[in-house]
Amino acid sequence: MQSSIEGNRQAQVVVLIPAHNEESSIGATVQALLSQERVPDRIVVIADNCTDGTVAIASALRHQALVVTETRNNRDKKCGGLNAAWRRYATDADIVVCLDADTVLPPNAIGDWIEEFATDPGLAGSSSKFTMRGTAFLVRLQRAEFAKWTDSSLRRGWTSVLAGTACAIRNSVLHEVVRTHRRYGPWLHASQVEDFELTYRIRELGYYCRVSPTVRAYTDAMTTVRALWGQRMKWQVGTVEDLIRFGVNRRTLLDWRQQAAGLLAASVRFGWIFFTVLYAALGILHFAPFWFFVPLLFIANDVKQAMRIPHRDRWDIVLAALLLPQEAFAWMRACWFVAAWAEVIRSRITGTRKDRWTMQYAAEAAV
């Protein structure tokens, strides 16, 4: 049974912030919450196996709404921390906000989320429009990628994944998920993409989730190819594993189409290399002027999409117009699509499975 959310004063909002060695960012993340136009009723920093100054920095902020808790004997990493904190601090909340420890919300976020749930009883979850901070080459490419994802989700009016970077969820629906699937908590560590799995379970119950039209979040991006590869392999492998588990149905059709499109794009790219080399070896490769037409179309499309990037500058447009940076990123995407599917197939044959949670943590720690 859904709880009543009638306005900014009545709704109880609890923010859960899982943090693993986040001393460089946790202060700004919490300060942004304390500066909200509507401050959350409780802010829970979940220090999970931290070996740095995360706990000390968060505790020093001292606010009546702030709770800093440390996990003990938690083997389920982010999911374990979230579930323990949810059971201890958020069971009576109306809205639960999940926020990464390197993410900053603008002042309107909490109030706007409350208003969204108050005016739309069928809404179960609202994801932020998240934007990567920084000016590095790799960061700009990721910012462009997620600007495109945001626009697509907003046009569609719903999303199949509530991004754990920053999202708000109706707590009565989380309770319903726990009861229906007899779980310890809403987040399932057995899934390597717990946000996608939870969103599917929410939608399975008949609710819908969307990207907020007004709430933006500013977060860190992967700054090295190794960290980016670790992140995306975890996402892609986990998504494929969960889709196979869920099967093909009306709730997964979009995601299956995206997987098919990704594999098709990879096939086209690798096929282009193969046939180019083959024709050159056979001496039948000849240049034709119309070859320039396709790259020009790609450039025009990339520039058009770059114009939609939040807080863009001229370098975002230049990167899009150069074509090669976007092409390099597309090749990397093709590689992790193929590598992830190969890993899942191999895992199903051999019965072994890589711990992508640990591998991503290791990749990020090496930055």
VEXDREN-2710 file (C-alpha; in Angstrom, 1 decimal):
% VEXDREN-2710
k/r/px/py/pz
1/MET/0.0/0.0/0.0
2/GLN/1.5/3.3/-1.0
3/SER/2.1/5.9/1.6
4/SER/0.6/9.4/1.3
5/ILE/3.0/12.1/0.2
6/GLU/1.1/15.4/0.4
7/GLY/3.8/18.1/0.3
8/ASN/7.2/19.4/1.4
9/ARG/6.4/19.5/5.1
10/GLN/4.7/16.1/5.4
11/ALA/7.0/13.8/3.4
12/GLN/9.8/12.1/5.4
13/VAL/12.9/11.9/3.3
14/VAL/16.0/9.8/4.1
15/VAL/19.1/10.0/2.0
16/LEU/21.4/6.9/1.9
17/ILE/25.0/7.6/0.9
18/PRO/27.2/4.4/0.5
19/ALA/30.8/5.5/0.8
20/HIS/34.0/3.4/0.3
21/ASN/37.1/5.6/0.8
22/GLU/35.5/8.8/-0.3
23/GLU/37.4/11.4/1.8
24/SER/38.0/13.6/-1.2
25/SER/34.3/14.0/-2.0
26/ILE/32.1/13.2/0.9
27/GLY/32.2/16.6/2.4
28/ALA/30.9/18.4/-0.7
29/THR/28.2/15.7/-1.1
30/VAL/26.8/16.1/2.4
31/GLN/27.2/19.9/2.4
32/ALA/25.0/20.1/-0.8
33/LEU/22.3/18.1/1.0
34/LEU/22.5/20.4/4.0
35/SER/22.1/23.4/1.6
36/GLN/18.9/22.1/0.1
37/GLU/15.8/24.3/-0.1
38/ARG/14.1/21.4/1.7
39/VAL/16.7/19.7/3.8
40/PRO/16.2/15.9/4.1
41/ASP/14.9/14.6/7.5
42/ARG/17.9/12.2/7.7
43/ILE/21.2/11.9/5.9
44/VAL/23.0/8.6/6.4
45/VAL/26.6/8.2/5.4
46/ILE/27.4/4.5/5.2
47/ALA/31.1/4.1/5.5
48/ASP/31.8/0.7/4.1
49/ASN/35.2/-0.8/5.1
50/CYS/36.8/2.7/4.8
51/THR/40.5/3.0/5.5
52/ASP/40.8/6.7/4.9
53/GLY/39.3/9.9/6.4
54/THR/35.8/9.4/5.2
55/VAL/34.3/8.9/8.6
56/ALA/36.2/11.8/10.3
57/ILE/35.3/14.3/7.5
58/ALA/31.6/13.4/7.5
59/SER/31.3/13.3/11.3
60/ALA/32.9/16.8/11.5
61/LEU/30.0/18.4/9.6
62/ARG/27.8/17.9/12.7
63/HIS/24.1/18.4/11.9
64/GLN/21.0/17.0/13.6
65/ALA/19.9/15.3/10.4
66/LEU/23.3/13.7/9.8
67/VAL/24.1/10.1/10.8
68/VAL/27.5/8.5/10.1
69/THR/27.5/4.7/10.4
70/GLU/30.2/2.2/9.7
71/THR/29.6/-1.3/8.4
72/ARG/30.8/-4.4/10.2
73/ASN/31.5/-7.7/8.5
74/ASN/29.8/-6.6/5.4
75/ARG/30.6/-8.9/2.5
76/ASP/28.0/-7.5/0.1
77/LYS/29.7/-4.2/-0.5
78/LYS/27.4/-1.4/-1.7
79/CYS/24.2/-3.5/-1.5
80/GLY/25.0/-4.8/2.0
81/GLY/25.6/-1.2/3.3
82/LEU/22.5/0.1/1.7
83/ASN/20.3/-2.7/3.0
84/ALA/21.6/-2.4/6.5
85/ALA/21.1/1.3/6.6
86/TRP/17.7/1.1/5.0
87/ARG/16.5/-1.4/7.7
88/ARG/18.0/0.7/10.5
89/TYR/17.3/4.3/9.5
90/ALA/14.8/4.4/6.6
91/THR/11.9/1.9/7.2
92/ASP/9.5/4.7/8.2
93/ALA/10.5/7.2/5.5
94/ASP/8.2/8.2/2.6
95/ILE/11.0/8.7/0.1
96/VAL/14.4/7.1/0.1
97/VAL/17.1/8.9/-1.9
98/CYS/20.2/6.9/-3.0
99/LEU/23.2/9.1/-3.6
100/ASP/26.8/8.2/-4.5
101/ALA/29.4/9.7/-2.3
102/ASP/31.0/11.7/-5.1
103/THR/27.7/13.3/-6.3
104/VAL/26.4/16.8/-5.6
105/LEU/22.7/17.7/-5.8
106/PRO/21.6/21.3/-6.6
107/PRO/19.4/23.0/-4.0
108/ASN/16.1/22.2/-5.7
109/ALA/16.6/18.4/-5.8
110/ILE/14.9/17.2/-2.6
111/GLY/11.9/19.6/-2.9
112/ASP/11.3/18.7/-6.6
113/TRP/11.4/15.0/-5.9
114/ILE/8.9/15.4/-3.1
115/GLU/6.6/17.3/-5.5
116/GLU/7.0/14.6/-8.2
117/PHE/5.8/11.9/-5.9
118/ALA/3.0/14.0/-4.4
119/THR/1.5/14.8/-7.8
120/ASP/2.0/11.4/-9.5
121/PRO/0.7/8.4/-7.4
122/GLY/1.9/5.9/-10.0
123/LEU/5.5/7.1/-9.9
124/ALA/7.7/4.7/-7.9
125/GLY/11.2/6.1/-8.8
126/SER/12.8/9.2/-10.2
127/SER/16.4/9.2/-11.5
128/SER/18.4/12.4/-11.7
129/LYS/19.8/13.8/-14.9
130/PHE/23.4/13.3/-14.0
131/THR/26.3/15.2/-15.5
132/MET/30.0/14.4/-15.2
133/ARG/32.3/17.0/-13.8
134/GLY/35.6/17.9/-15.3
135/THR/37.3/19.0/-18.5
136/ALA/39.5/16.0/-19.3
137/PHE/39.2/14.4/-22.7
138/LEU/37.7/11.1/-21.4
139/VAL/35.3/12.9/-19.1
140/ARG/33.9/15.0/-21.9
141/LEU/33.1/11.8/-23.9
142/GLN/31.3/10.3/-21.0
143/ARG/29.4/13.6/-20.4
144/ALA/28.2/13.6/-24.0
145/GLU/27.2/9.9/-23.7
146/PHE/25.0/10.5/-20.7
147/ALA/23.5/13.7/-22.1
148/LYS/22.2/11.5/-24.9
149/TRP/20.9/8.9/-22.5
150/THR/19.1/11.6/-20.5
151/ASP/17.4/13.1/-23.6
152/SER/16.3/9.7/-24.8
153/SER/14.8/8.8/-21.4
154/LEU/13.0/12.1/-21.1
155/ARG/11.5/11.8/-24.5
156/ARG/10.3/8.3/-23.8
157/GLY/8.8/9.3/-20.4
158/TRP/10.1/6.3/-18.4
159/THR/13.4/4.5/-17.6
160/SER/14.3/0.9/-17.1
161/VAL/17.1/1.8/-14.6
162/LEU/17.1/4.2/-11.6
163/ALA/20.7/5.2/-11.6
164/GLY/22.2/4.8/-8.1
165/THR/24.3/7.9/-8.8
166/ALA/21.3/9.9/-7.6
167/CYS/17.7/8.8/-7.5
168/ALA/14.6/8.9/-5.3
169/ILE/12.3/6.0/-4.6
170/ARG/8.9/5.7/-3.0
171/ASN/9.6/3.8/0.2
172/SER/6.3/1.9/0.3
173/VAL/7.3/0.3/-3.0
174/LEU/10.7/-0.7/-1.6
175/HIS/8.8/-2.5/1.2
176/GLU/6.7/-4.2/-1.4
177/VAL/9.7/-5.5/-3.2
178/VAL/11.2/-6.8/0.0
179/ARG/7.9/-8.6/0.9
180/THR/7.2/-10.0/-2.5
181/HIS/10.7/-11.4/-3.0
182/ARG/11.4/-12.2/0.7
183/ARG/14.6/-10.2/0.8
184/TYR/16.7/-8.8/3.6
185/GLY/16.6/-5.5/1.8
186/PRO/15.7/-3.9/-1.5
187/TRP/19.1/-4.2/-3.1
188/LEU/20.3/-7.6/-4.4
189/HIS/24.1/-8.2/-4.2
190/ALA/23.7/-11.3/-6.4
191/SER/23.1/-8.8/-9.3
192/GLN/26.1/-6.9/-10.5
193/VAL/23.8/-4.1/-11.6
194/GLU/21.6/-3.8/-8.5
195/ASP/20.0/-0.6/-9.7
196/PHE/18.7/-2.2/-12.9
197/GLU/17.6/-5.3/-11.0
198/LEU/15.7/-3.3/-8.4
199/THR/14.1/-1.1/-11.1
200/TYR/12.9/-4.2/-12.9
201/ARG/11.3/-5.6/-9.7
202/ILE/9.6/-2.2/-9.1
203/ARG/8.2/-2.2/-12.6
204/GLU/7.2/-5.8/-12.3
205/LEU/4.8/-4.7/-9.5
206/GLY/3.0/-2.4/-11.9
207/TYR/4.7/0.9/-11.1
208/TYR/6.7/3.1/-13.4
209/CYS/10.0/5.0/-13.1
210/ARG/11.4/8.0/-15.0
211/VAL/14.1/10.5/-15.2
212/SER/13.3/13.7/-13.4
213/PRO/12.7/16.7/-15.7
214/THR/14.1/19.1/-13.1
215/VAL/16.6/17.3/-10.9
216/ARG/20.2/17.3/-12.1
217/ALA/23.1/15.7/-10.3
218/TYR/26.8/16.4/-10.7
219/THR/29.1/13.4/-10.3
220/ASP/32.6/12.2/-11.0
221/ALA/33.5/10.3/-14.1
222/MET/36.0/7.6/-14.8
223/THR/39.3/9.4/-15.6
224/THR/41.3/6.5/-16.9
225/VAL/40.6/3.9/-19.6
226/ARG/41.2/1.1/-17.0
227/ALA/38.6/2.5/-14.6
228/LEU/36.1/3.1/-17.4
229/TRP/36.6/-0.4/-18.7
230/GLY/36.1/-1.8/-15.2
231/GLN/32.9/0.2/-14.7
232/ARG/31.4/-0.6/-18.0
233/MET/32.3/-4.3/-18.0
234/LYS/30.5/-4.6/-14.6
235/TRP/27.4/-2.8/-16.0
236/GLN/27.3/-4.7/-19.2
237/VAL/28.0/-8.1/-17.8
238/GLY/25.5/-7.6/-15.0
239/THR/22.8/-6.3/-17.4
240/VAL/23.2/-9.3/-19.7
241/GLU/23.1/-11.7/-16.8
242/ASP/19.9/-10.1/-15.4
243/LEU/18.3/-9.9/-18.8
244/ILE/18.9/-13.6/-19.3
245/ARG/17.4/-14.2/-15.9
246/PHE/14.3/-12.0/-16.6
247/GLY/13.7/-13.3/-20.1
248/VAL/12.1/-11.5/-22.9
249/ASN/8.9/-9.6/-21.9
250/ARG/7.4/-6.2/-22.3
251/ARG/9.5/-4.8/-19.5
252/THR/12.8/-6.0/-21.0
253/LEU/12.1/-5.4/-24.7
254/LEU/13.9/-2.0/-24.8
255/ASP/16.9/-3.4/-23.1
256/TRP/17.1/-6.4/-25.4
257/ARG/16.8/-4.1/-28.4
258/GLN/19.7/-2.0/-27.0
259/GLN/21.8/-5.2/-26.6
260/ALA/21.0/-6.2/-30.1
261/ALA/21.9/-2.7/-31.4
262/GLY/25.2/-2.8/-29.5
263/LEU/26.2/-6.2/-30.9
264/LEU/25.1/-5.1/-34.4
265/ALA/27.2/-2.0/-34.2
266/ALA/30.2/-4.0/-33.0
267/SER/29.7/-6.5/-35.8
268/VAL/29.6/-3.7/-38.4
269/ARG/32.8/-2.1/-37.1
270/PHE/34.7/-5.4/-36.9
271/GLY/33.3/-6.4/-40.3
272/TRP/34.5/-3.2/-41.8
273/ILE/38.0/-3.8/-40.6
274/PHE/37.9/-7.4/-41.9
275/PHE/36.7/-6.6/-45.4
276/THR/38.9/-3.5/-45.8
277/VAL/42.0/-5.6/-45.0
278/LEU/40.7/-8.5/-47.2
279/TYR/40.0/-6.2/-50.2
280/ALA/43.3/-4.5/-49.8
281/ALA/45.1/-7.9/-49.7
282/LEU/43.3/-9.0/-52.9
283/GLY/44.1/-5.7/-54.6
284/ILE/40.5/-4.8/-55.2
285/LEU/40.2/-1.9/-52.7
286/HIS/39.5/1.3/-54.5
287/PHE/38.8/4.8/-53.2
288/ALA/35.5/6.4/-54.0
289/PRO/34.5/10.0/-53.2
290/PHE/31.2/9.1/-51.7
291/TRP/33.1/7.5/-48.8
292/PHE/33.3/11.0/-47.3
293/PHE/29.5/11.2/-47.1
294/VAL/29.1/8.7/-44.1
295/PRO/31.7/10.4/-41.9
296/LEU/30.1/13.8/-42.6
297/LEU/26.8/12.4/-41.5
298/PHE/28.4/11.1/-38.3
299/ILE/30.0/14.5/-37.6
300/ALA/26.7/16.4/-38.1
301/ASN/24.9/14.0/-35.7
302/ASP/27.7/14.2/-33.1
303/VAL/27.7/18.0/-33.2
304/LYS/23.9/18.1/-33.0
305/GLN/24.1/15.9/-29.9
306/ALA/26.9/17.9/-28.4
307/MET/24.7/21.0/-28.5
308/ARG/22.5/19.2/-25.9
309/ILE/25.3/18.7/-23.4
310/PRO/24.6/20.6/-20.1
311/HIS/27.2/23.3/-19.4
312/ARG/29.0/22.6/-22.7
313/ASP/31.8/24.7/-23.9
314/ARG/33.5/25.0/-27.3
315/TRP/35.8/22.0/-26.6
316/ASP/32.7/19.7/-26.4
317/ILE/31.7/20.9/-29.9
318/VAL/35.3/20.6/-31.2
319/LEU/35.5/17.0/-29.9
320/ALA/32.3/16.1/-31.7
321/ALA/33.4/17.8/-34.9
322/LEU/36.7/16.0/-35.0
323/LEU/34.9/12.6/-35.3
324/LEU/37.9/10.6/-34.2
325/PRO/37.4/11.0/-30.4
326/GLN/33.8/9.9/-30.7
327/GLU/34.8/7.0/-33.0
328/ALA/37.5/5.9/-30.5
329/PHE/34.9/5.8/-27.8
330/ALA/32.5/3.9/-30.0
331/TRP/35.1/1.3/-30.7
332/MET/35.7/0.9/-27.0
333/ARG/32.0/0.5/-26.5
334/ALA/31.9/-2.2/-29.2
335/CYS/34.8/-4.0/-27.4
336/TRP/33.1/-4.1/-24.0
337/PHE/29.8/-5.3/-25.6
338/VAL/31.5/-8.2/-27.2
339/ALA/33.8/-8.9/-24.2
340/ALA/30.8/-8.9/-21.8
341/TRP/28.7/-11.3/-23.9
342/ALA/31.7/-13.6/-24.3
343/GLU/32.3/-13.5/-20.5
344/VAL/28.6/-14.3/-19.7
345/ILE/28.5/-17.2/-22.2
346/ARG/31.8/-18.6/-20.8
347/SER/30.5/-18.2/-17.3
348/ARG/27.3/-20.2/-18.1
349/ILE/29.4/-22.9/-19.7
350/THR/32.0/-23.3/-17.0
351/GLY/29.9/-22.4/-14.0
352/THR/32.5/-19.8/-12.8
353/ARG/31.8/-16.1/-12.4
354/LYS/34.1/-13.1/-12.0
355/ASP/33.5/-10.7/-9.1
356/ARG/33.0/-7.5/-11.1
357/TRP/32.3/-5.6/-7.9
358/THR/35.8/-6.2/-6.6
359/MET/37.4/-5.7/-10.0
360/GLN/35.7/-2.3/-10.4
361/TYR/36.8/-1.1/-7.0
362/ALA/40.3/-2.1/-7.8
363/ALA/40.3/-0.3/-11.1
364/GLU/38.9/2.9/-9.5
365/ALA/41.4/2.7/-6.6
366/ALA/44.3/2.7/-9.1
367/VAL/43.3/6.1/-10.5
END
